[in-house]
Structure formats: structure tokens, C-alpha cells
């Protein structure tokens, strides 16, 4: 989804989760717009 967002108009924010002392990346999280239907 993140890579696909570079070629579309979708807004996606991706963040890395790092250890403060070593700056080692231990994970990631992100935000994206999602449309919900009232039918479900």
C-alpha cells in the first residue's frame, strides 16, 4: 500500500519505530485514509 501510494493521490504516512539508544529500527506504523460504509 505504501509503495502504491507514490503513484496515486492517496495520502499515506509511514513512520519507523527505533530504539532511542542504538537507533535500531524495530518496527513501523502508518496512517492511511480509509472509507467506511454505513451498510456494514
C-alpha positions, 0 to 999 in steps of 0.5 A, a space after each residue: 500500500 505504501 509503495 502504491 501510494 507514490 503513484 496515486 493521490 492517496 495520502 499515506 504516512 509511514 513512520 519507523 519505530 527505533 530504539 532511542 539508544 542504538 537507533 535500531 529500527 524495530 518496527 513501523 506504523 502508518 496512517 492511511 485514509 480509509 472509507 467506511 460504509 454505513 451498510 456494514 
